[in-house]
Amino acid sequence: MSSFGQVPLKDVWAMLEQCAPDHSIQERTHHYCISYGEKSYPAFPKGEHEKQNPPIQKGHVRKMARFFGILECAKAALSI
Amino acid sequence: MDTVKSAAWPLLFTYNGPVFGNGFLSYVELCGKLLAVQETEGVWLEGVNPGAFAIGATTLEKASQTLPEALTKVFVDFAETTDSFEAFKRTVEDFYEATDPETTSAWDRAVEAVRDGLMPVPEGLLRKPGWKCFVRVTERSLDQLTPRDNPPVVFNRQLAAAA
C-alpha cells in the first residue's frame, strides 16, 4: 500500500474515534498535535489550506498510528 | 552474497538552527535517526528519534532538503505553545525521545543489515560508522548572536547512512 496515496482528513478523525478513544486533537499553526494515552504526535499535517476536508498522505496516517500502537486497528478502519 | 530487498535504510541526519519563542531565543542541535523506505512514487522517511514525524518526497535528495523546514515548523509550533525557554527545551527533548518499539526494532535490524553488508548504502550517501545521536537545546542571549546564527538558505548533505 503506497504511502503517497491519500485519505480524507475526516476519515482519519473517524478512525481515531474508533481506535484511540479519549484522544485529543489540538490545532497549531503548522500541524495538528494529537495526544493519546501518555504520548503526543505533534507533527500531523493539516493538509492543503482552505480545504474543509483535505486529503492526507497515507504515510503520515500510518506513521501516527504505529507511533500510538493502533496500526492494526487503523488498517482495518482505513485503507492504509 | 544475499542482500536485503524491499527494506528500510537506516539514515542519520543533523539539524541546527535558532528558534524564537515567547521572550526567549533558543538554539536546537540534534542528530536524528530515520528509516527511509523506497516506494514506486518516491521515498518515505519515518522518524525514529524523533519518532513522531514522517516526510514523503520524490527523491532522497528532495526529502533531505525538506527535512529542516519540516522540523523547524514543529519547533515553531512548540515555541508558540510554551511560555518559557525551560518549557520549550523540555518539549523538544520529549519530542526527540518519543518513539515506538516497532520503529526502533526496524531501525536496529536495518543497521545490522548495513553493517553485515546485506543492504547497500543509498547512492550518494556517506557511510557513518561510530555515530552517536543527541539533542541539545540551549538558550542564547542577544549578545551571543552573530551573523552565523542565521539559518542557511540551502541545506545539503543532511543524510548519512548509519553503519
gemmi code that builds the backbone of each chain (N, CA, C; Angstrom):
import gemmi

chains = {
    "A": [
        ("MET", (0.852, -1.195, 0.000), (0.000, 0.000, 0.000), (0.887, 1.244, 0.000)),
        ("SER", (0.712, 2.089, -1.012), (1.592, 3.258, -1.145), (1.388, 4.273, -0.027)),
        ("SER", (2.486, 4.811, 0.459), (2.412, 5.875, 1.461), (1.974, 7.189, 0.838)),
        ("PHE", (2.048, 7.272, -0.514), (1.712, 8.516, -1.193), (0.228, 8.613, -1.549)),
        ("GLY", (-0.506, 7.512, -1.378), (-1.951, 7.578, -1.536), (-2.546, 8.488, -0.468)),
        ("GLN", (-3.803, 8.856, -0.645), (-4.389, 9.840, 0.268), (-5.704, 9.352, 0.869)),
        ("VAL", (-5.991, 9.857, 2.057), (-7.284, 9.611, 2.700), (-7.825, 10.956, 3.195)),
        ("PRO", (-9.135, 11.135, 3.183), (-9.701, 12.398, 3.679), (-9.444, 12.561, 5.179)),
        ("LEU", (-9.178, 13.791, 5.576), (-8.881, 14.057, 6.986), (-10.032, 13.592, 7.897)),
        ("LYS", (-11.266, 13.783, 7.449), (-12.405, 13.363, 8.271), (-12.366, 11.868, 8.566)),
        ("ASP", (-11.883, 11.099, 7.602), (-11.784, 9.650, 7.816), (-10.723, 9.324, 8.866)),
        ("VAL", (-9.665, 10.139, 8.898), (-8.626, 9.942, 9.919), (-9.205, 10.217, 11.306)),
        ("TRP", (-9.967, 11.317, 11.396), (-10.580, 11.640, 12.697), (-11.561, 10.533, 13.123)),
        ("ALA", (-12.290, 9.976, 12.170), (-13.227, 8.892, 12.498), (-12.471, 7.653, 12.963)),
        ("MET", (-11.346, 7.385, 12.301), (-10.519, 6.245, 12.710), (-10.036, 6.415, 14.154)),
        ("LEU", (-9.620, 7.621, 14.487), (-9.117, 7.871, 15.849), (-10.238, 7.694, 16.879)),
        ("GLU", (-11.450, 8.093, 16.529), (-12.582, 7.884, 17.448), (-12.739, 6.407, 17.768)),
        ("GLN", (-12.526, 5.595, 16.741), (-12.697, 4.152, 16.901), (-11.491, 3.489, 17.564)),
        ("CYS", (-10.297, 3.873, 17.143), (-9.083, 3.151, 17.551), (-8.361, 3.780, 18.749)),
        ("ALA", (-8.606, 5.050, 18.996), (-7.908, 5.745, 20.087), (-8.915, 6.553, 20.906)),
        ("PRO", (-9.826, 5.884, 21.589), (-10.811, 6.602, 22.387), (-10.109, 7.472, 23.433)),
        ("ASP", (-10.697, 8.599, 23.697), (-10.133, 9.573, 24.651), (-8.896, 10.284, 24.109)),
        ("HIS", (-8.652, 10.193, 22.810), (-7.560, 11.002, 22.242), (-8.006, 12.461, 22.225)),
        ("SER", (-7.050, 13.356, 22.005), (-7.398, 14.769, 21.838), (-6.605, 15.340, 20.674)),
        ("ILE", (-7.170, 16.366, 20.053), (-6.525, 16.990, 18.890), (-6.433, 18.489, 19.143)),
        ("GLN", (-5.229, 19.012, 18.996), (-5.009, 20.444, 19.187), (-4.495, 21.016, 17.866)),
        ("GLU", (-5.197, 22.007, 17.346), (-4.744, 22.627, 16.101), (-3.705, 23.692, 16.406)),
        ("ARG", (-2.564, 23.597, 15.755), (-1.499, 24.587, 15.917), (-1.252, 25.278, 14.583)),
        ("THR", (-0.286, 26.160, 14.541), (-0.064, 26.948, 13.330), (0.281, 26.062, 12.134)),
        ("HIS", (1.161, 25.116, 12.340), (1.635, 24.314, 11.209), (1.110, 22.882, 11.191)),
        ("HIS", (0.720, 22.359, 12.340), (0.330, 20.950, 12.415), (-0.844, 20.765, 13.375)),
        ("TYR", (-1.400, 19.575, 13.342), (-2.251, 19.122, 14.437), (-1.361, 18.366, 15.428)),
        ("CYS", (-1.611, 18.582, 16.702), (-0.950, 17.794, 17.735), (-1.992, 16.827, 18.291)),
        ("ILE", (-1.757, 15.537, 18.082), (-2.696, 14.512, 18.538), (-2.110, 13.856, 19.785)),
        ("SER", (-2.899, 13.777, 20.826), (-2.451, 13.131, 22.063), (-3.323, 11.918, 22.334)),
        ("TYR", (-2.677, 10.854, 22.769), (-3.403, 9.620, 23.105), (-2.602, 8.892, 24.176)),
        ("GLY", (-3.265, 8.525, 25.245), (-2.530, 7.932, 26.356), (-1.535, 8.947, 26.886)),
        ("GLU", (-0.299, 8.522, 27.021), (0.726, 9.438, 27.524), (1.617, 9.984, 26.409)),
        ("LYS", (1.213, 9.727, 25.150), (2.064, 10.146, 24.044), (1.412, 11.255, 23.223)),
        ("SER", (2.242, 12.058, 22.595), (1.763, 13.117, 21.714), (2.456, 13.016, 20.361)),
        ("TYR", (1.673, 13.230, 19.324), (2.201, 13.259, 17.953), (1.981, 14.680, 17.428)),
        ("PRO", (3.005, 15.547, 17.554), (2.797, 16.974, 17.273), (2.998, 17.381, 15.823)),
        ("ALA", (3.239, 16.425, 14.934), (3.594, 16.781, 13.562), (2.627, 16.184, 12.548)),
        ("PHE", (1.353, 16.091, 12.906), (0.397, 15.549, 11.934), (-0.013, 16.680, 10.983)),
        ("PRO", (0.104, 16.449, 9.671), (-0.126, 17.535, 8.718), (-1.572, 18.025, 8.706)),
        ("LYS", (-1.724, 19.316, 8.388), (-3.063, 19.902, 8.305), (-3.632, 19.795, 6.895)),
        ("GLY", (-2.826, 19.367, 5.953), (-3.297, 19.262, 4.578), (-3.331, 20.630, 3.918)),
        ("GLU", (-3.854, 20.662, 2.721), (-3.884, 21.915, 1.972), (-4.785, 22.926, 2.669)),
        ("HIS", (-4.313, 24.181, 2.679), (-5.087, 25.236, 3.327), (-6.408, 25.459, 2.607)),
        ("GLU", (-7.353, 25.972, 3.332), (-8.650, 26.393, 2.796), (-9.473, 25.223, 2.286)),
        ("LYS", (-9.155, 24.030, 2.692), (-9.997, 22.887, 2.346), (-10.631, 22.365, 3.621)),
        ("GLN", (-11.909, 22.116, 3.561), (-12.628, 21.647, 4.739), (-12.198, 20.240, 5.131)),
        ("ASN", (-11.968, 19.429, 4.134), (-11.646, 18.028, 4.390), (-10.466, 17.622, 3.517)),
        ("PRO", (-9.286, 18.176, 3.808), (-8.153, 17.975, 2.893), (-7.680, 16.520, 2.882)),
        ("PRO", (-7.119, 16.106, 1.760), (-6.529, 14.769, 1.711), (-5.206, 14.735, 2.459)),
        ("ILE", (-4.950, 13.638, 3.132), (-3.725, 13.442, 3.898), (-3.011, 12.211, 3.347)),
        ("GLN", (-1.729, 12.322, 3.144), (-0.975, 11.174, 2.627), (-0.998, 10.023, 3.637)),
        ("LYS", (-1.210, 8.832, 3.101), (-1.368, 7.660, 3.962), (-0.133, 7.389, 4.822)),
        ("GLY", (1.034, 7.759, 4.314), (2.250, 7.536, 5.096), (2.220, 8.261, 6.427)),
        ("HIS", (1.636, 9.456, 6.431), (1.520, 10.198, 7.695), (0.561, 9.495, 8.656)),
        ("VAL", (-0.528, 8.971, 8.110), (-1.527, 8.304, 8.951), (-0.941, 7.016, 9.526)),
        ("ARG", (-0.246, 6.284, 8.667), (0.351, 5.012, 9.104), (1.401, 5.252, 10.190)),
        ("LYS", (2.217, 6.288, 9.987), (3.267, 6.582, 10.971), (2.658, 6.973, 12.320)),
        ("MET", (1.640, 7.821, 12.277), (0.968, 8.240, 13.513), (0.330, 7.036, 14.218)),
        ("ALA", (-0.312, 6.170, 13.440), (-0.975, 5.002, 14.036), (0.051, 4.047, 14.652)),
        ("ARG", (1.155, 3.863, 13.949), (2.209, 2.991, 14.506), (2.785, 3.590, 15.788)),
        ("PHE", (2.957, 4.902, 15.808), (3.502, 5.600, 16.983), (2.605, 5.374, 18.201)),
        ("PHE", (1.293, 5.372, 17.974), (0.357, 5.187, 19.085), (0.050, 3.709, 19.368)),
        ("GLY", (0.580, 2.800, 18.541), (0.313, 1.380, 18.751), (-1.083, 0.949, 18.339)),
        ("ILE", (-1.665, 1.659, 17.366), (-3.025, 1.334, 16.913), (-3.036, 1.006, 15.424)),
        ("LEU", (-1.896, 0.573, 14.896), (-1.787, 0.400, 13.444), (-2.766, -0.648, 12.913)),
        ("GLU", (-2.897, -1.769, 13.599), (-3.791, -2.808, 13.082), (-5.230, -2.319, 13.033)),
        ("CYS", (-5.646, -1.629, 14.077), (-6.997, -1.058, 14.096), (-7.155, -0.030, 12.979)),
        ("ALA", (-6.127, 0.787, 12.779), (-6.187, 1.814, 11.739), (-6.277, 1.191, 10.356)),
        ("LYS", (-5.529, 0.113, 10.156), (-5.580, -0.567, 8.854), (-6.965, -1.148, 8.594)),
        ("ALA", (-7.607, -1.632, 9.655), (-8.951, -2.193, 9.493), (-9.979, -1.086, 9.228)),
        ("ALA", (-9.736, 0.086, 9.791), (-10.693, 1.184, 9.650), (-10.480, 1.975, 8.362)),
        ("LEU", (-9.243, 2.064, 7.923), (-8.895, 2.849, 6.739), (-8.117, 1.974, 5.770)),
        ("SER", (-8.136, 2.332, 4.536), (-7.346, 1.609, 3.551), (-5.939, 2.200, 3.521)),
        ("ILE", (-5.166, 1.882, 4.547), (-3.792, 2.411, 4.607), (-2.797, 1.257, 4.672)),
    ],
    "B": [
        ("MET", (26.723, -12.929, -2.312), (26.152, -12.597, -1.004), (24.697, -12.179, -1.163)),
        ("ASP", (23.850, -12.651, -0.270), (22.453, -12.237, -0.305), (22.341, -10.781, 0.126)),
        ("THR", (21.374, -10.105, -0.425), (21.092, -8.738, 0.015), (19.644, -8.648, 0.465)),
        ("VAL", (19.377, -7.668, 1.324), (18.025, -7.449, 1.810), (17.249, -6.674, 0.755)),
        ("LYS", (16.057, -7.149, 0.408), (15.246, -6.470, -0.605), (14.040, -5.809, 0.053)),
        ("SER", (13.618, -4.719, -0.495), (12.414, -4.006, -0.054), (12.464, -3.670, 1.426)),
        ("ALA", (13.636, -3.304, 1.922), (13.769, -2.975, 3.332), (13.985, -1.474, 3.491)),
        ("ALA", (14.025, -1.052, 4.744), (14.230, 0.365, 5.017), (15.712, 0.631, 5.243)),
        ("TRP", (16.171, 1.783, 4.765), (17.550, 2.202, 5.021), (17.607, 2.916, 6.364)),
        ("PRO", (18.626, 2.671, 7.167), (18.792, 3.435, 8.410), (19.626, 4.683, 8.128)),
        ("LEU", (19.041, 5.820, 8.293), (19.731, 7.074, 7.980), (19.903, 7.939, 9.218)),
        ("LEU", (20.929, 8.747, 9.174), (21.170, 9.757, 10.208), (20.995, 11.137, 9.576)),
        ("PHE", (20.605, 12.088, 10.368), (20.546, 13.456, 9.864), (20.910, 14.421, 10.976)),
        ("THR", (21.302, 15.604, 10.588), (21.607, 16.641, 11.573), (20.682, 17.822, 11.353)),
        ("TYR", (20.416, 18.513, 12.437), (19.607, 19.739, 12.386), (20.260, 20.741, 13.323)),
        ("ASN", (20.442, 21.959, 12.861), (20.978, 23.045, 13.688), (20.238, 24.317, 13.318)),
        ("GLY", (19.686, 24.982, 14.294), (19.045, 26.234, 13.941), (18.459, 26.964, 15.125)),
        ("PRO", (18.310, 28.287, 14.971), (17.696, 29.083, 16.031), (16.181, 28.968, 15.984)),
        ("VAL", (15.554, 29.048, 17.137), (14.089, 29.091, 17.223), (13.730, 30.211, 18.197)),
        ("PHE", (12.935, 31.145, 17.713), (12.486, 32.250, 18.563), (11.214, 31.831, 19.295)),
        ("GLY", (11.182, 32.096, 20.598), (9.998, 31.777, 21.381), (9.419, 33.006, 22.040)),
        ("ASN", (8.526, 32.779, 22.991), (7.902, 33.883, 23.710), (8.867, 34.444, 24.752)),
        ("GLY", (9.663, 35.417, 24.332), (10.600, 36.057, 25.233), (11.932, 35.347, 25.363)),
        ("PHE", (12.203, 34.419, 24.486), (13.499, 33.731, 24.537), (13.963, 33.372, 23.138)),
        ("LEU", (15.260, 33.164, 23.021), (15.852, 32.664, 21.784), (16.589, 31.387, 22.119)),
        ("SER", (16.256, 30.334, 21.410), (16.913, 29.048, 21.655), (17.663, 28.616, 20.413)),
        ("TYR", (18.550, 27.668, 20.619), (19.278, 27.074, 19.504), (19.141, 25.563, 19.634)),
        ("VAL", (18.608, 24.942, 18.614), (18.351, 23.498, 18.649), (19.383, 22.794, 17.767)),
        ("GLU", (20.056, 21.827, 18.342), (21.009, 20.995, 17.594), (20.647, 19.546, 17.856)),
        ("LEU", (20.598, 18.765, 16.829), (20.338, 17.339, 17.053), (20.911, 16.487, 15.933)),
        ("CYS", (21.191, 15.249, 16.297), (21.483, 14.196, 15.327), (20.339, 13.218, 15.465)),
        ("GLY", (19.579, 13.036, 14.417), (18.404, 12.179, 14.482), (18.548, 10.926, 13.646)),
        ("LYS", (17.576, 10.033, 13.812), (17.574, 8.749, 13.096), (16.281, 8.619, 12.297)),
        ("LEU", (16.423, 8.123, 11.087), (15.281, 7.948, 10.193), (15.329, 6.579, 9.543)),
        ("LEU", (14.168, 6.067, 9.187), (14.088, 4.927, 8.289), (13.573, 5.438, 6.948)),
        ("ALA", (14.271, 5.114, 5.885), (13.867, 5.554, 4.552), (13.375, 4.351, 3.758)),
        ("VAL", (12.167, 4.439, 3.265), (11.571, 3.334, 2.510), (11.342, 3.792, 1.074)),
        ("GLN", (11.962, 3.089, 0.134), (11.779, 3.424, -1.278), (10.469, 2.842, -1.769)),
        ("GLU", (9.643, 3.675, -2.365), (8.385, 3.225, -2.953), (8.369, 3.632, -4.422)),
        ("THR", (7.376, 3.188, -5.144), (7.310, 3.481, -6.578), (7.275, 4.980, -6.847)),
        ("GLU", (6.497, 5.727, -6.048), (6.319, 7.169, -6.286), (7.437, 8.015, -5.691)),
        ("GLY", (8.258, 7.436, -4.835), (9.308, 8.217, -4.196), (9.808, 7.527, -2.948)),
        ("VAL", (10.321, 8.339, -2.040), (10.881, 7.781, -0.810), (10.113, 8.349, 0.379)),
        ("TRP", (9.914, 7.494, 1.376), (9.181, 7.899, 2.560), (10.123, 7.817, 3.746)),
        ("LEU", (10.299, 8.936, 4.456), (11.173, 8.978, 5.634), (10.325, 8.905, 6.887)),
        ("GLU", (10.625, 7.959, 7.751), (9.894, 7.803, 9.007), (10.833, 8.080, 10.172)),
        ("GLY", (10.432, 8.963, 11.055), (11.261, 9.304, 12.192), (11.404, 8.150, 13.176)),
        ("VAL", (12.632, 7.976, 13.650), (12.907, 7.014, 14.727), (13.143, 7.799, 16.018)),
        ("ASN", (14.091, 8.717, 15.991), (14.280, 9.759, 17.018), (14.566, 11.060, 16.286)),
        ("PRO", (13.682, 12.005, 16.276), (12.342, 11.973, 16.860), (11.452, 10.955, 16.136)),
        ("GLY", (10.529, 10.379, 16.900), (9.714, 9.314, 16.323), (8.366, 9.758, 15.805)),
        ("ALA", (7.969, 10.982, 16.087), (6.606, 11.398, 15.759), (6.554, 12.321, 14.557)),
        ("PHE", (7.193, 11.901, 13.460), (7.030, 12.659, 12.226), (7.440, 11.785, 11.048)),
        ("ALA", (6.979, 12.190, 9.876), (7.312, 11.477, 8.647), (7.299, 12.481, 7.492)),
        ("ILE", (8.050, 12.143, 6.443), (8.135, 13.012, 5.264), (8.140, 12.130, 4.019)),
        ("GLY", (7.380, 12.523, 3.036), (7.422, 11.843, 1.749), (7.954, 12.802, 0.696)),
        ("ALA", (8.753, 12.288, -0.237), (9.286, 13.125, -1.318), (9.612, 12.220, -2.496)),
        ("THR", (9.780, 12.845, -3.656), (10.019, 12.041, -4.856), (11.399, 11.399, -4.857)),
        ("THR", (12.371, 12.065, -4.222), (13.725, 11.514, -4.160), (14.292, 11.710, -2.751)),
        ("LEU", (15.333, 10.966, -2.452), (16.003, 11.107, -1.158), (16.605, 12.505, -1.018)),
        ("GLU", (17.123, 13.037, -2.121), (17.711, 14.380, -2.089), (16.657, 15.425, -1.747)),
        ("LYS", (15.473, 15.304, -2.355), (14.407, 16.270, -2.064), (13.903, 16.106, -0.630)),
        ("ALA", (13.846, 14.865, -0.167), (13.436, 14.640, 1.223), (14.439, 15.275, 2.178)),
        ("SER", (15.724, 15.159, 1.832), (16.775, 15.745, 2.652), (16.633, 17.261, 2.723)),
        ("GLN", (16.235, 17.864, 1.603), (16.072, 19.320, 1.570), (14.825, 19.765, 2.325)),
        ("THR", (13.811, 18.915, 2.346), (12.546, 19.250, 3.012), (12.646, 19.098, 4.524)),
        ("LEU", (13.509, 18.214, 4.951), (13.594, 17.842, 6.370), (13.804, 19.027, 7.323)),
        ("PRO", (14.769, 19.918, 7.083), (14.974, 21.016, 8.039), (13.747, 21.907, 8.192)),
        ("GLU", (13.098, 22.220, 7.078), (11.922, 23.088, 7.143), (10.788, 22.397, 7.911)),
        ("ALA", (10.638, 21.092, 7.677), (9.578, 20.352, 8.367), (9.804, 20.370, 9.879)),
        ("LEU", (11.046, 20.159, 10.287), (11.344, 20.168, 11.729), (11.218, 21.571, 12.315)),
        ("THR", (11.656, 22.572, 11.561), (11.527, 23.945, 12.059), (10.063, 24.283, 12.333)),
        ("LYS", (9.170, 23.843, 11.465), (7.738, 24.103, 11.683), (7.242, 23.437, 12.966)),
        ("VAL", (7.720, 22.232, 13.250), (7.342, 21.573, 14.507), (7.854, 22.389, 15.687)),
        ("PHE", (9.097, 22.849, 15.597), (9.684, 23.607, 16.711), (8.992, 24.969, 16.885)),
        ("VAL", (8.575, 25.568, 15.789), (7.833, 26.833, 15.897), (6.487, 26.596, 16.581)),
        ("ASP", (5.828, 25.497, 16.238), (4.586, 25.142, 16.957), (4.871, 25.008, 18.459)),
        ("PHE", (5.969, 24.366, 18.799), (6.342, 24.217, 20.221), (6.569, 25.588, 20.853)),
        ("ALA", (7.278, 26.455, 20.122), (7.599, 27.778, 20.671), (6.325, 28.582, 20.933)),
        ("GLU", (5.329, 28.382, 20.084), (4.081, 29.127, 20.242), (3.242, 28.620, 21.407)),
        ("THR", (3.491, 27.400, 21.833), (2.648, 26.821, 22.891), (3.401, 26.676, 24.211)),
        ("THR", (4.595, 27.252, 24.295), (5.333, 27.244, 25.560), (5.643, 28.686, 25.946)),
        ("ASP", (5.720, 28.947, 27.243), (5.893, 30.326, 27.693), (7.247, 30.586, 28.340)),
        ("SER", (8.158, 29.634, 28.241), (9.499, 29.849, 28.789), (10.491, 28.971, 28.031)),
        ("PHE", (11.753, 29.349, 28.133), (12.780, 28.523, 27.498), (12.796, 27.112, 28.087)),
        ("GLU", (12.651, 27.009, 29.400), (12.704, 25.693, 30.050), (11.596, 24.778, 29.525)),
        ("ALA", (10.397, 25.336, 29.377), (9.273, 24.534, 28.869), (9.509, 24.136, 27.416)),
        ("PHE", (10.050, 25.057, 26.617), (10.352, 24.751, 25.222), (11.402, 23.644, 25.136)),
        ("LYS", (12.447, 23.777, 25.918), (13.536, 22.784, 25.916), (12.996, 21.403, 26.264)),
        ("ARG", (12.166, 21.351, 27.293), (11.602, 20.069, 27.724), (10.714, 19.462, 26.624)),
        ("THR", (9.964, 20.318, 25.944), (9.077, 19.838, 24.879), (9.868, 19.276, 23.703)),
        ("VAL", (10.960, 19.984, 23.334), (11.799, 19.490, 22.230), (12.453, 18.157, 22.621)),
        ("GLU", (12.950, 18.074, 23.842), (13.616, 16.840, 24.288), (12.625, 15.674, 24.348)),
        ("ASP", (11.408, 15.938, 24.813), (10.384, 14.880, 24.837), (10.041, 14.423, 23.422)),
        ("PHE", (9.938, 15.388, 22.503), (9.645, 15.066, 21.099), (10.757, 14.196, 20.518)),
        ("TYR", (11.996, 14.536, 20.836), (13.141, 13.784, 20.307), (13.146, 12.337, 20.827)),
        ("GLU", (12.853, 12.172, 22.105), (12.949, 10.845, 22.727), (11.768, 9.947, 22.392)),
        ("ALA", (10.606, 10.523, 22.130), (9.396, 9.708, 21.934), (9.481, 8.911, 20.641)),
        ("THR", (9.278, 7.616, 20.757), (9.299, 6.755, 19.578), (8.395, 5.560, 19.869)),
        ("ASP", (8.490, 4.531, 19.058), (7.674, 3.338, 19.307), (8.520, 2.106, 19.054)),
        ("PRO", (8.204, 1.001, 19.717), (9.079, -0.178, 19.641), (9.170, -0.784, 18.251)),
        ("GLU", (8.101, -0.709, 17.474), (8.133, -1.294, 16.131), (9.149, -0.571, 15.245)),
        ("THR", (9.150, 0.744, 15.343), (10.064, 1.538, 14.520), (11.514, 1.366, 14.981)),
        ("THR", (11.743, 1.347, 16.293), (13.119, 1.204, 16.769), (13.669, -0.190, 16.447)),
        ("SER", (12.803, -1.201, 16.477), (13.251, -2.551, 16.103), (13.626, -2.602, 14.621)),
        ("ALA", (12.805, -1.969, 13.799), (13.098, -1.941, 12.360), (14.416, -1.204, 12.097)),
        ("TRP", (14.646, -0.133, 12.860), (15.908, 0.619, 12.729), (17.092, -0.272, 13.094)),
        ("ASP", (16.997, -0.996, 14.221), (18.095, -1.862, 14.668), (18.397, -2.941, 13.627)),
        ("ARG", (17.350, -3.523, 13.083), (17.547, -4.560, 12.056), (18.210, -3.970, 10.815)),
        ("ALA", (17.799, -2.774, 10.442), (18.350, -2.136, 9.244), (19.828, -1.799, 9.435)),
        ("VAL", (20.201, -1.317, 10.614), (21.616, -1.007, 10.886), (22.445, -2.292, 10.792)),
        ("GLU", (21.931, -3.368, 11.375), (22.648, -4.649, 11.306), (22.828, -5.087, 9.859)),
        ("ALA", (21.786, -4.907, 9.051), (21.860, -5.324, 7.642), (22.926, -4.527, 6.891)),
        ("VAL", (23.047, -3.233, 7.195), (24.082, -2.417, 6.550), (25.463, -2.857, 7.033)),
        ("ARG", (25.593, -3.062, 8.338), (26.896, -3.459, 8.893), (27.355, -4.802, 8.346)),
        ("ASP", (26.376, -5.713, 8.133), (26.709, -7.043, 7.640), (26.861, -7.081, 6.121)),
        ("GLY", (26.682, -5.943, 5.487), (26.824, -5.882, 4.036), (25.646, -6.461, 3.287)),
        ("LEU", (24.523, -6.637, 3.971), (23.347, -7.210, 3.321), (22.477, -6.156, 2.651)),
        ("MET", (22.715, -4.901, 3.012), (21.924, -3.818, 2.424), (22.867, -2.743, 1.914)),
        ("PRO", (22.760, -2.417, 0.641), (23.644, -1.385, 0.096), (23.266, -0.005, 0.616)),
        ("VAL", (24.263, 0.841, 0.769), (24.011, 2.226, 1.166), (23.449, 2.970, -0.043)),
        ("PRO", (22.420, 3.799, 0.154), (21.876, 4.554, -0.988), (22.957, 5.359, -1.687)),
        ("GLU", (22.852, 5.420, -2.996), (23.855, 6.119, -3.802), (23.967, 7.585, -3.356)),
        ("GLY", (25.187, 8.033, -3.201), (25.418, 9.433, -2.851), (25.518, 9.703, -1.366)),
        ("LEU", (25.239, 8.706, -0.538), (25.319, 8.911, 0.906), (26.608, 8.326, 1.458)),
        ("LEU", (27.140, 9.004, 2.465), (28.329, 8.508, 3.151), (27.944, 7.432, 4.149)),
        ("ARG", (28.820, 6.473, 4.342), (28.676, 5.563, 5.489), (29.178, 6.296, 6.719)),
        ("LYS", (28.498, 6.141, 7.827), (28.892, 6.867, 9.028), (28.942, 5.911, 10.222)),
        ("PRO", (30.024, 5.157, 10.343), (30.154, 4.266, 11.500), (30.466, 5.068, 12.759)),
        ("GLY", (30.211, 4.477, 13.902), (30.564, 5.118, 15.166), (29.726, 6.327, 15.497)),
        ("TRP", (28.524, 6.402, 14.934), (27.665, 7.563, 15.170), (27.124, 7.566, 16.588)),
        ("LYS", (26.803, 8.752, 17.058), (26.165, 8.916, 18.367), (25.168, 10.053, 18.245)),
        ("CYS", (23.904, 9.737, 18.452), (22.868, 10.749, 18.272), (22.570, 11.479, 19.577)),
        ("PHE", (22.040, 12.675, 19.442), (21.820, 13.517, 20.616), (20.831, 14.612, 20.258)),
        ("VAL", (20.305, 15.265, 21.292), (19.567, 16.517, 21.109), (20.100, 17.510, 22.129)),
        ("ARG", (20.290, 18.747, 21.701), (20.804, 19.782, 22.594), (20.034, 21.070, 22.329)),
        ("VAL", (19.426, 21.592, 23.370), (18.663, 22.843, 23.249), (19.289, 23.843, 24.211)),
        ("THR", (19.817, 24.928, 23.681), (20.490, 25.920, 24.530), (19.832, 27.282, 24.353)),
        ("GLU", (19.893, 28.066, 25.411), (19.342, 29.419, 25.343), (20.431, 30.380, 24.904)),
        ("ARG", (20.067, 31.299, 24.055), (21.006, 32.306, 23.584), (20.536, 33.680, 24.050)),
        ("SER", (21.484, 34.521, 24.356), (21.144, 35.910, 24.659), (21.548, 36.758, 23.461)),
        ("LEU", (21.052, 37.966, 23.408), (21.310, 38.812, 22.246), (22.796, 39.029, 22.012)),
        ("ASP", (23.563, 39.159, 23.121), (24.984, 39.434, 22.921), (25.758, 38.202, 22.453)),
        ("GLN", (25.089, 37.055, 22.438), (25.740, 35.845, 21.921), (25.474, 35.651, 20.429)),
        ("LEU", (24.570, 36.437, 19.879), (24.190, 36.241, 18.482), (25.251, 36.789, 17.536)),
        ("THR", (25.439, 36.083, 16.464), (26.331, 36.546, 15.401), (25.634, 36.294, 14.073)),
        ("PRO", (26.121, 36.872, 13.010), (25.511, 36.602, 11.696), (25.506, 35.119, 11.336)),
        ("ARG", (26.391, 34.366, 11.956), (26.439, 32.923, 11.662), (25.202, 32.193, 12.181)),
        ("ASP", (24.443, 32.839, 13.061), (23.241, 32.199, 13.596), (22.067, 32.240, 12.623)),
        ("ASN", (22.207, 33.012, 11.556), (21.148, 32.999, 10.549), (21.076, 31.624, 9.909)),
        ("PRO", (19.870, 31.094, 9.705), (19.767, 29.768, 9.085), (20.228, 29.818, 7.643)),
        ("PRO", (20.924, 28.796, 7.200), (21.358, 28.771, 5.806), (20.164, 28.659, 4.870)),
        ("VAL", (20.336, 29.207, 3.695), (19.246, 29.176, 2.711), (19.086, 27.785, 2.128)),
        ("VAL", (20.207, 27.138, 1.894), (20.161, 25.818, 1.271), (20.808, 24.802, 2.208)),
        ("PHE", (20.129, 23.682, 2.417), (20.672, 22.614, 3.236), (21.075, 21.461, 2.306)),
        ("ASN", (22.276, 21.033, 2.440), (22.709, 19.887, 1.645), (23.346, 18.850, 2.559)),
        ("ARG", (23.382, 17.639, 2.075), (24.062, 16.562, 2.788), (23.553, 16.401, 4.222)),
        ("GLN", (22.247, 16.393, 4.376), (21.675, 16.219, 5.703), (21.690, 14.748, 6.125)),
        ("LEU", (21.750, 13.863, 5.174), (21.572, 12.447, 5.469), (22.881, 11.675, 5.337)),
        ("ALA", (23.038, 10.676, 6.157), (24.145, 9.734, 6.038), (23.627, 8.379, 6.455)),
        ("ALA", (24.252, 7.342, 5.958), (23.807, 6.001, 6.286), (24.498, 5.528, 7.562)),
        ("ALA", (23.724, 5.107, 8.530), (24.309, 4.570, 9.759), (24.947, 3.239, 9.455)),
        ("ALA", (26.117, 3.021, 9.993), (26.807, 1.748, 9.738), (27.560, 1.346, 10.989)),
    ],
}
model = gemmi.Model(1)
for chain_id, residues in chains.items():
    chain = gemmi.Chain(chain_id)
    for i, (resn, *xyz) in enumerate(residues, 1):
        res = gemmi.Residue()
        res.name, res.seqid = resn, gemmi.SeqId(i, " ")
        for name, pos in zip(("N", "CA", "C"), xyz):
            atom = gemmi.Atom()
            atom.name, atom.element = name, gemmi.Element(name[0])
            atom.pos, atom.b_iso = gemmi.Position(*pos), 0.0
            res.add_atom(atom)
        chain.add_residue(res)
    model.add_chain(chain)
structure = gemmi.Structure()
structure.add_model(model)
structure.setup_entities()
